[in-house]
Amino acid sequence: MLEPIQGIPALIAMMLKNVGIFTLVILVVAYATLAERRVSAFIQDRRGPNRVGPFGLLQPIADGIKNILKEETLPATASRFFFVLAPILVLVPSMVTFAVIPIAAPLPTPWGVVDMVIADVPIGILWVLAFSSLAVYGVVLGGWASNNKYAFLGGLRASAQMVSYEVALGLSLIAVLMMAGNVTLTDVIWQQQQLGMWFAFPLSLAFILFVISAFAETNRLPFDMPEAESELVTGYHTEYSAMKFSAFMISEFGHMVTASALMATLFLGGWDLPGAWDDAYWYNGILISGFGADGAAILAQPSALKTLLTFLGFGAKTGFFLLVYIWIRWTLPRFRYDQVMSLGWKVMLPTALAYVMLVAMTILLLDELGVAYGFGYGLALTAVSGAATFAFMFFLDRGRTITGAAAQRTQRVEVKTIPTKVAATEAGATPAPAGD
Amino acid sequence: MSILFYVFAGLAIGGAVGVVMAKSPVGSLLFMVTTLAAMAGTFVLLEAHFLAAIQIIVYAGAIMVLFLFVIMLLNLGHDYQKDLRGGAFAVLSFGVIGGIAGLLARQLGATGSLSGPGAGAIDAAIAEHGALGAIAEPLYTTYVVPFEITGILLLVAIVGALVLAKREV
C-alpha cells in the first residue's frame, strides 16, 4: 500500500518519531562526549576513560549523575533570570534543528508509508538557518548575565564569530539549492539520487566552505575563540556549574550532531546508498523511485529492510563527520581571533560569492547546451568545481592568506635592517625552524 | 489551528507590552524577540512559511543580535528611563497606534475581512511554485528592478555607515 499514512495511525507514528528521533539524538550526544574523550586519548596515545562499564561505555551516565548532583552556583552579581534562561536558550535550538533532517528511506507499514523525518516543512534548510541564528542569544546572554569580564568577552566573541560565518554558510548553501531546485531536505536527497552522484563531488568547493563555516558555527576547534581557555578561562560558561554547564556542553555536542547530519544530507546524499535500488520520493502523491526512458514514473518498492539499511548508511555518514570534528579538534591549534575574522570576511565570503556565480553560470551553460540532468551533468560540474577547489586550496596556502604568515614576512624584512653587531651575535645561534 | 493562533497572538501582544514595560533594556530586547518569533508563528498559520523563516533569520536572528551589541557595549544605566516615558512621546505613540487601528477598522468595515484582495491568487501561486517560488517568481521577474535598486540602496547605506564610523575612530 503506497499511500502516505493518514488519520490516527499518522498521529501515533508522529509521536513515535518525535520521541524516537530526539531520544536517539540525545543518546548520540551522550556517546559523542565519550567518543571525544576516547578518540582524544587514542590520538594522544593514552587510554582514556575505560573504567565505568565495559570499555567505559557507562561513562556518559556517570557524568550525567555527577552533573545533576553537583552544587548549582549562582554568582552574587549575576542577573538571576537571564543567567538561568541562557542555558535553555542554547539547548533548545541545537535539538530542534534535527526535526527537518530525514534519517532513512520511507518505511512501509500496514497503515501507509511513513516518512522517516519528524517534519518535512516546506522551508527545509531555512528552518535550520533560523534556529541556528537563534542559538546566538543563549551564548551572548549567558556571557552577559554572568557579570564576569571573561564570560562577557567570550559571549561577544561568540556572537561576532557566529554572525560572520553564518554569511559564508548561507552562501555555500546557495550552490546546493541551485542544484536541488528546492529547499526541503527530502528534495535535496532526491536530486542527488537523480544526479547519480552526491553533491560533495559536483559542488566540492561549497562542501569545503560549508564544513569550515559549520565548524565556526558550532564553536569547535580551531574556531573555539568564545571559550579559549588560555585567554578567557572558559569564556561564556565560566560562571556556570553543574547541570547548567552541562546544558552548554550538551548543546555544543547537539550542534555538532546536527551539523554532521546536515553535511551528510546536503553533500553525501543523506540516507541515500549507492545505486538506484533505494531511491524514493513523493511525486504528485505517489512514491516513485525514478523516471523511465519514456519519462513515465517508476513506482518505488519501499521495505523495512531498505529503511534499516539506509538508516545505517545515514548513521555511518553522520558518524564519520562527528569523527572528523573530534579528529580536527585534537589535531589543529586554535586560530587567533583576528585570523578567524579575516578568514571569515576576507576569504570565505568572497570565495563563496564567486563560487555561487561560477556554479550558476555552469548550470546555465549546461541547460542551454541541453545536457540532461544526470551523471554527465554531474561530471561536467565536478570538473569545473574541481578546478575552483584547486585554485582555492592554492591561494589558501597558509603562507599567503593567514595574517600570521604575513607578519612573518614583515619581520624578515626587519631582520635585514638590524645593525651588523646584533646580527653577528645572533648568527651563532641555530636559526629557529619555520613555525610549521 | 485557532487555539494556536490565540497562543501566538497572545505571545506577540504580551511581548510587545513587555518591550515597553520591562525595566532593563536587555529584558525589552528579549520581549521583542518573543514578539517577532510569535509573529513568525502566525505567519506559519497563514501558510506563509517562507515569510516566517525570513522573519526569524533576519529580524530575530541578525538584527536583534546587533541591537544586543549596542545595548551591551553602550552599557546603558538608568538614565534612559525618563527619555521615552510620558509627555509628547506618549501622545505620539498613542496617535500612531490609533491611526493603525483606524485603518484596520476601516478595512474591516468596508469589506468584512482583514485580508486584502488576491488571497486566492496567492494560494494558486503557492500551489504552483511552492512556498519559495511564490515569492521568488514575482520578485525576480515583475519587481526585479525595484528589488535590485533596494539592494543598491542598502549597500550605499552600509558604505555610508562605515564612512561615518571610521571618522569617529
Contacts between the chains, C-beta under 8 A, distances in Angstrom:
chain1	res1	chain2	res2	distance
A	79	B	24	7.6
A	82	B	26	6.7
A	82	B	30	7.9
A	85	B	30	7.8
A	121	B	49	6.5
A	122	B	49	4.9
A	122	B	50	7.9
A	122	B	130	6.6
A	122	B	131	4.0
A	122	B	132	7.8
A	123	B	49	4.6
A	123	B	50	6.0
A	123	B	52	7.4
A	123	B	53	4.5
A	123	B	131	6.1
A	123	B	132	7.6
A	126	B	50	7.2
A	126	B	53	3.8
A	126	B	54	7.6
A	126	B	57	6.8
A	127	B	53	6.5
A	129	B	53	7.5
A	129	B	57	5.5
A	129	B	61	7.8
A	130	B	53	5.3
A	130	B	56	3.8
A	130	B	57	5.0
A	130	B	60	7.8
A	130	B	61	6.5
A	131	B	56	7.7
A	133	B	56	7.1
A	133	B	57	5.6
A	133	B	60	7.3
A	133	B	61	2.8
A	133	B	62	6.5
A	133	B	65	7.9
A	134	B	56	6.8
A	134	B	60	6.3
A	134	B	61	6.0
A	136	B	61	7.4
A	136	B	65	5.4
A	137	B	30	7.8
A	137	B	33	6.9
A	137	B	64	7.8
A	137	B	65	7.5
A	137	B	68	7.7
A	140	B	65	7.1
A	140	B	68	5.8
A	140	B	72	7.8
A	141	B	26	7.6
A	141	B	30	7.8
A	144	B	26	7.0
A	144	B	72	5.8
A	152	B	72	7.7
A	156	B	69	7.6
A	156	B	72	7.5
A	159	B	65	5.7
A	159	B	68	7.3
A	159	B	69	7.1
A	163	B	62	6.8
A	163	B	65	6.0
A	166	B	61	7.9
A	166	B	62	7.7
A	182	B	130	6.6
A	182	B	132	7.4
A	183	B	132	6.0
